[in-house]
Amino acid sequence: MAQIDWSQLVTAEMKNEQARAEAQTHLNEAIQDHLDSHARARGYRDSFALASYATSNVPKWAAEATAFVAWRDRVWLAAYNAASSEKPFDTDGLIATLPAEAWPPAQ
């Protein structure tokens, strides 16, 4: 009689959890791409580079970085709130509902 290798058992619950984790990873990557593209549109390498200017001695760069960091936080909070709801979502649809960026006035 063949023995069952219980370590190979995959339940529906395990499949659902794997799908949820993959969806969350895809969402995180899409949001990071969204943030990076907005930073690049302002002439920065990416969102991390832009955020690093928050303590700059150049007022324009510091203001842009401060505004960006506040917007970035609103974006991630909105995304996490949407992803934690029970309603299904598609990534493109969710990104379209994220808060609009707000840059400081030109100096």
N, C-alpha and C positions, 0 to 999 in steps of 0.2 A: 504494500500500500504506500502510495506517495505521501510524503509529509508536506504540510502547508508551511510555507515560509511567511510567518505573520509579519515580519519586518517589511515585506513588500506590499502589505495591505494599504490601499488608498481608498478612503471613504469619500462620500459625497461632501461631507463637511470639510475634509482636507482639500478637495478640489475647489470648493467655494472660497476657502481661505487663500489658496494659491492665486486664484483669479482676482480676488480683492487686492492682494499684495501687488500683483502685476499691474493692475489698474492704477493703484496709488503711485507706483514707480513711474508709470507713463505720465500721469498727471503732474507729478513733481518735475519731471524733465521738461514737459511742455511749458509749465509756468516759469521755470528757470530760463528757458529759451525766450519766453515772452519778456521777462525782465531784462535779459541780456540784449535783446534787440532794441529795446527802448534806450538802454545805456549807449549802445553803439550809434544810435541815431543822433545822440548828443556829442559824439566824438570820443567816447570812452571805449576802452578795449572790451569791457563787459561790466556787469552789475557789481562785481566785487571790486574792480578798479574804481568805479564811480563812488561806491560807498566809502572807499578808503580816503577820499578827499574831505570827509566830514570835519576833520580837524585842520584842514589846510589854512595857511595864512593868507591865501588869496581869497578874498570875500566871495567872488563869483563861484569858484569851485566849491567852497565850503557850503554856500547856499544851495547849489545844485545837489550836492551830496546829501545834505540834510533833508531837502525836499524829497529826494529819491528814496532815502531810507524810510521816511514816514510812509511814502506811497508803497514801497516794497512790503512793509509790514501790513498795510491794509489789504494788499493783494493776497498775501499768504493767509491772513486770517479769513478772508472771504472764501478762499479756495478750501481751506480746511473745514470751515463751517458747511460749505456745500457738499464736500466729499463725505462728511460724517453724517449727513442726512440719509434717510432711508430711500430717498428718491434716486432713481438712476440718472446718470448724467453722461453726456459725451464731452470729451475734453475741449473740442473747439467751441461748443456751445457754452461751456463753463467759462472759458477764457473771455468770450465775448461779453460776459456779465461782470467781469472783474472791475474794480474801481478804475476810473480814468486817472491818468497821471496828472500831477499838478506841479509844474515847474515854477520856480520863483520868477518874478519879473526880470527882464533883461537889465543888466546894470551898465 
